[in-house]
Amino acid sequence: MNHDLIVGMAGSGGDGVVSAGELLLTAAALEGYHGILTKSFGSQIRGGESSCRLRLSTRPVPSSGGTLDVAIALNWDDFLRFGTELQVGGRTTVIYESATGVAPDRLPLVGVVPAEALAVPITELARKAAGTDWAKSAVVLGLVSGWTGLGRDALAGALRRKHAKKGEAVMAANARAFAAGLDYAAAYPLRTRRALAPAPEGQGVKLLADGNEMCAAAALHAGCQFFSGYPITPSSEIMHFLSREIWKHGGTMLQAEDEIAGVGAAVGASFAGRKAMTATSGPGMSLKTEMLGLATIAELPLVCVNVQRGGPSTGMPTKSEQADLFQAIFSAHGDAPRPVLAPTSVADTFAVTVEAFAMAEGYQTPVIVLSDQEIAQRKETVEPFDVSRFQVVERRRPTEFELRDYQRFRVTDSGVSPISQPGMAGGSYLASGIEHNEAGAPTASGEVHARMNEKRLRKLEPLKERRDLFGVEGDPTAPLALVSWGSTAGVAHEALRLAEAEGLRVKLLVPSLLFPVAEAVYRDFLASVQAGFVVEQSYQGQLYRVLRMYVDVPRGVRSFARSGANPISPAELVDALRRTAQDLQRHQMPEMEPRE
Amino acid sequence: MSDVAMAVRPRTAGDYKSDLKPIWCPGCGDYGVVQAVYRALAAIGRPSHEIAFVSGIGCSSRIPGYTTAYGFNTVHGRALPIAQGIKLANPDLLVLVAGGDGDGFSIGGGHVAHAVRRNVDLTYIVMDNQIYGLTKGQLSPTSASGRHTASSPFGALEAPVNPLLYVLAYGAGFVAQGTPADMAGLASVIEAGIRYPGFAFVNVQSPCVTFGDPEWQLRQHKAALETLDSLDHDPGDRLKAMALAQEYGTKLYTGVFYRDPEPPPTYEAGVHERHAALRPQAPPRDRILEAFRPRRDGEGGDEEARS
């Protein structure tokens, strides 16, 4: 029995492998399994190659995992296009379309012989059972259900539900194709056992969402009343969700004419007193930069989501990368860094987005939510949780007393000044991108500029004490460490568990708050550390570089970074940790000698 | 429909004047524009805290600070998107937008068409001086072809844009022009723009005394202007309005070129209707994640509707 199973499928657009993956995940969620589904496409809008990888487990899954347990190729050309995402290893079971004419001992895989290879007449089964090639995905579902034991009732139901609108005939044809797959699996059992252990008792139905939808739902929970943005891959699902839902909550959305107007309207709505959000990806982020500086100097709350994709420029719109950290923190001209938060999973996207609104409103600043394509577009099971745990913060509005001699930008102890809004009698002021004094009047005084810069940066200082925005795991005295963020943190988490199981003394730090850099948190974490890695998906290793700016990072801690669309696997991190542990023993650094 | 018409108590132009002293050059046309705005606002009578006055960057964009309204002096060219966000966030506000010809028809030119087509109830005042004054005298999008400026020492090679014709062609429901040379006329077109229930555009020929064309100053305006009223122009006739707008740059017509006799619904009116229809469907706050619960076969839910 397997407690953890990774299935990868690829085919051409019409083969329906992605929809098969979605149905498998839905059935798994209904049965109480944990799972993650990632989809990957060529850049064509219709047709072209498409693939998905589905990880199912009886335990929570922090990442989409590494090498496949089961690979399913509807044709080899398309399968091989996803080489980095669908890795076949020596323990993989390979199922493929027999019409490809490839012999099981002649698979077009370089440098690897899988544990088992089985050619299945998938198309022929679909034609015989349903009379159409469109039923291939139903056959695949039957095969997977038959070999893994994943709930055939739930799958049959999910399949019916999917085709309900197409009428009884289509539903029946798909049901026959599904049954054909089941029968085939029963007639040809696998040598490699792929049966999935039953979900533990008492596991209720899991929720299913992707990071973008979760971000949008969190915004509604936080009280977001205004969204404006411009369509861009891979963030558009945030706009899609809110364009259906925000009206129900009394909010308004606007599809802007461009990225600048998208953030601009949100800045305007915030000035008018509403919680406002915009969402985009790299190229849009570049365009929004000037407006973020305006929100900083005008001290207006704003949540700006950047779902990172491969860059620079158009880069790789459908692939994940974590190379926008420098931009998120530093892209404004002037002294205007802003808080940056990054979610590590679909569920975590809820917490991080609500926190972003709390920070934006509480500190009157733009806040960047730095998601990435992997989290944003993967479907994940989420244990139902109580949303009221996530506190909603309102901006500090002036009291009647404060309105008597109101100064919008009054320098307070905290640096946060009570904020009025149009419609509030006595609160009129001039908001501006030009430097201004406490009353809001434009100024070119160096003295005032220095004082206002100090105010705007000082107000963010308390964020550095937010230890709750960091996840720390593992042996607190470990000499080996991993630091990771965003979707890569799940991989690091998994590597930590594997390394611990090998007896390595490792710990892991995962910041949700990337900026301001909480220097004390890193200092405490790194106190016992002699070596380790900052793990991230970028060429430059941007978090590593940022940490080196603010923190005394031990020399043994290095960057483990790689360009996007080249996923890092837990196994290779464990290899690196193992080698590092061996190096530490060989070279016995002075710090490792026993102390008096 | 437009609640801006509801005067609370008689107000004077002085009620809208702030303590901030304008820093425009002596003799600048913008002094006249801000006076006309005070007068128009007094005629409307809304208290100043219910007014949001948004601008971009440029000499003219300093104007919100000289009023007692909630002002927002934003970034170059982006006043319109920000103003739309303000109005949609709080439709009860009276929202004015101002900027120069560079702000509106060069760096921010892309936003005008969309502000018009969304028809958010804003009044957009462009102080058109055919020059970049704040940066000391470069070519602007409305500078005449051949004009010599700091950035076109041998004469401009490009033709100017025609703001009136652009905005009419975009489909705006209200298009007018004024000049500080006729203060009463200017105040009256701004007031009419505010009263129009939808996007209103007022182009103001506001001469630059420092870098401006000597042939195009207030004294000349006074002599050259022709009111559209005097031509018996019917402001309900859009084609006629476009024909008259063609004369931009050669003739100085003032007054209302076009006012849609049947103003179409505003964006915010659509929002209001949508709220009325959809708010009853709002899930309770603590059940916001219900949207993500997978449904079994035969169970209700909007899953299919979404896929």
HADDOCK unambig.tbl for C-alpha pairs under 7 A between the chains (distance, minus, plus):
assign (segid A and resid 26 and name CA) (segid B and resid 294 and name CA) 6.37 0.50 0.50
assign (segid A and resid 30 and name CA) (segid B and resid 294 and name CA) 6.76 0.50 0.50
assign (segid A and resid 157 and name CA) (segid B and resid 296 and name CA) 6.52 0.50 0.50
assign (segid A and resid 157 and name CA) (segid B and resid 297 and name CA) 4.75 0.50 0.50
assign (segid A and resid 158 and name CA) (segid B and resid 296 and name CA) 6.71 0.50 0.50
assign (segid A and resid 158 and name CA) (segid B and resid 297 and name CA) 6.07 0.50 0.50
assign (segid A and resid 160 and name CA) (segid B and resid 297 and name CA) 6.74 0.50 0.50
assign (segid A and resid 161 and name CA) (segid B and resid 297 and name CA) 5.40 0.50 0.50
assign (segid A and resid 206 and name CA) (segid B and resid 293 and name CA) 6.99 0.50 0.50
assign (segid A and resid 207 and name CA) (segid B and resid 292 and name CA) 5.21 0.50 0.50
assign (segid A and resid 207 and name CA) (segid B and resid 293 and name CA) 4.62 0.50 0.50
assign (segid A and resid 207 and name CA) (segid B and resid 294 and name CA) 6.30 0.50 0.50
assign (segid A and resid 208 and name CA) (segid B and resid 292 and name CA) 5.18 0.50 0.50
assign (segid A and resid 208 and name CA) (segid B and resid 293 and name CA) 6.20 0.50 0.50
assign (segid A and resid 208 and name CA) (segid B and resid 294 and name CA) 6.40 0.50 0.50
assign (segid A and resid 209 and name CA) (segid B and resid 292 and name CA) 5.74 0.50 0.50
assign (segid A and resid 217 and name CA) (segid B and resid 288 and name CA) 6.67 0.50 0.50
assign (segid A and resid 221 and name CA) (segid B and resid 285 and name CA) 6.82 0.50 0.50
assign (segid A and resid 247 and name CA) (segid B and resid 274 and name CA) 6.81 0.50 0.50
assign (segid A and resid 247 and name CA) (segid B and resid 275 and name CA) 5.64 0.50 0.50
assign (segid A and resid 247 and name CA) (segid B and resid 278 and name CA) 6.26 0.50 0.50
assign (segid A and resid 247 and name CA) (segid B and resid 279 and name CA) 6.56 0.50 0.50
assign (segid A and resid 248 and name CA) (segid B and resid 275 and name CA) 6.57 0.50 0.50
assign (segid A and resid 248 and name CA) (segid B and resid 278 and name CA) 4.93 0.50 0.50
assign (segid A and resid 248 and name CA) (segid B and resid 279 and name CA) 4.09 0.50 0.50
assign (segid A and resid 248 and name CA) (segid B and resid 280 and name CA) 7.00 0.50 0.50
assign (segid A and resid 248 and name CA) (segid B and resid 281 and name CA) 6.03 0.50 0.50
assign (segid A and resid 248 and name CA) (segid B and resid 282 and name CA) 4.66 0.50 0.50
assign (segid A and resid 249 and name CA) (segid B and resid 279 and name CA) 6.19 0.50 0.50
assign (segid A and resid 249 and name CA) (segid B and resid 282 and name CA) 5.94 0.50 0.50
assign (segid A and resid 250 and name CA) (segid B and resid 275 and name CA) 6.08 0.50 0.50
assign (segid A and resid 250 and name CA) (segid B and resid 279 and name CA) 6.46 0.50 0.50
assign (segid A and resid 252 and name CA) (segid B and resid 271 and name CA) 6.98 0.50 0.50
assign (segid A and resid 257 and name CA) (segid B and resid 114 and name CA) 6.63 0.50 0.50
assign (segid A and resid 261 and name CA) (segid B and resid 81 and name CA) 5.03 0.50 0.50
assign (segid A and resid 264 and name CA) (segid B and resid 78 and name CA) 6.95 0.50 0.50
assign (segid A and resid 264 and name CA) (segid B and resid 81 and name CA) 5.41 0.50 0.50
assign (segid A and resid 264 and name CA) (segid B and resid 82 and name CA) 4.79 0.50 0.50
assign (segid A and resid 265 and name CA) (segid B and resid 81 and name CA) 4.93 0.50 0.50
assign (segid A and resid 265 and name CA) (segid B and resid 82 and name CA) 4.41 0.50 0.50
assign (segid A and resid 265 and name CA) (segid B and resid 84 and name CA) 6.07 0.50 0.50
assign (segid A and resid 265 and name CA) (segid B and resid 85 and name CA) 3.93 0.50 0.50
assign (segid A and resid 266 and name CA) (segid B and resid 85 and name CA) 5.89 0.50 0.50
assign (segid A and resid 267 and name CA) (segid B and resid 82 and name CA) 6.31 0.50 0.50
assign (segid A and resid 268 and name CA) (segid B and resid 82 and name CA) 4.29 0.50 0.50
assign (segid A and resid 268 and name CA) (segid B and resid 83 and name CA) 6.01 0.50 0.50
assign (segid A and resid 268 and name CA) (segid B and resid 85 and name CA) 4.53 0.50 0.50
assign (segid A and resid 268 and name CA) (segid B and resid 86 and name CA) 4.61 0.50 0.50
assign (segid A and resid 269 and name CA) (segid B and resid 85 and name CA) 4.53 0.50 0.50
assign (segid A and resid 269 and name CA) (segid B and resid 86 and name CA) 4.58 0.50 0.50
assign (segid A and resid 269 and name CA) (segid B and resid 89 and name CA) 5.01 0.50 0.50
assign (segid A and resid 271 and name CA) (segid B and resid 86 and name CA) 6.85 0.50 0.50
assign (segid A and resid 272 and name CA) (segid B and resid 86 and name CA) 5.23 0.50 0.50
assign (segid A and resid 272 and name CA) (segid B and resid 89 and name CA) 6.17 0.50 0.50
assign (segid A and resid 272 and name CA) (segid B and resid 90 and name CA) 6.54 0.50 0.50
assign (segid A and resid 274 and name CA) (segid B and resid 89 and name CA) 6.35 0.50 0.50
assign (segid A and resid 387 and name CA) (segid B and resid 286 and name CA) 6.14 0.50 0.50
assign (segid A and resid 388 and name CA) (segid B and resid 286 and name CA) 6.58 0.50 0.50
assign (segid A and resid 422 and name CA) (segid B and resid 49 and name CA) 5.92 0.50 0.50
assign (segid A and resid 422 and name CA) (segid B and resid 50 and name CA) 5.93 0.50 0.50
assign (segid A and resid 422 and name CA) (segid B and resid 51 and name CA) 6.82 0.50 0.50
assign (segid A and resid 422 and name CA) (segid B and resid 52 and name CA) 6.38 0.50 0.50
assign (segid A and resid 422 and name CA) (segid B and resid 70 and name CA) 5.83 0.50 0.50
assign (segid A and resid 423 and name CA) (segid B and resid 49 and name CA) 5.26 0.50 0.50
assign (segid A and resid 423 and name CA) (segid B and resid 50 and name CA) 4.54 0.50 0.50
assign (segid A and resid 424 and name CA) (segid B and resid 49 and name CA) 6.18 0.50 0.50
assign (segid A and resid 425 and name CA) (segid B and resid 49 and name CA) 5.45 0.50 0.50
assign (segid A and resid 428 and name CA) (segid B and resid 49 and name CA) 5.82 0.50 0.50
assign (segid A and resid 428 and name CA) (segid B and resid 68 and name CA) 6.83 0.50 0.50
assign (segid A and resid 428 and name CA) (segid B and resid 69 and name CA) 6.14 0.50 0.50
assign (segid A and resid 428 and name CA) (segid B and resid 70 and name CA) 4.72 0.50 0.50
assign (segid A and resid 429 and name CA) (segid B and resid 70 and name CA) 5.27 0.50 0.50
assign (segid A and resid 429 and name CA) (segid B and resid 71 and name CA) 6.18 0.50 0.50
assign (segid A and resid 430 and name CA) (segid B and resid 65 and name CA) 5.91 0.50 0.50
assign (segid A and resid 430 and name CA) (segid B and resid 70 and name CA) 6.00 0.50 0.50
assign (segid A and resid 430 and name CA) (segid B and resid 71 and name CA) 4.36 0.50 0.50
assign (segid A and resid 430 and name CA) (segid B and resid 72 and name CA) 5.57 0.50 0.50
assign (segid A and resid 431 and name CA) (segid B and resid 71 and name CA) 5.93 0.50 0.50
assign (segid A and resid 431 and name CA) (segid B and resid 72 and name CA) 4.56 0.50 0.50
assign (segid A and resid 431 and name CA) (segid B and resid 73 and name CA) 6.16 0.50 0.50
assign (segid A and resid 432 and name CA) (segid B and resid 72 and name CA) 5.55 0.50 0.50
assign (segid A and resid 432 and name CA) (segid B and resid 73 and name CA) 4.53 0.50 0.50
assign (segid A and resid 432 and name CA) (segid B and resid 74 and name CA) 5.65 0.50 0.50
assign (segid A and resid 433 and name CA) (segid B and resid 73 and name CA) 6.39 0.50 0.50
assign (segid A and resid 433 and name CA) (segid B and resid 74 and name CA) 5.48 0.50 0.50
assign (segid A and resid 433 and name CA) (segid B and resid 75 and name CA) 6.45 0.50 0.50
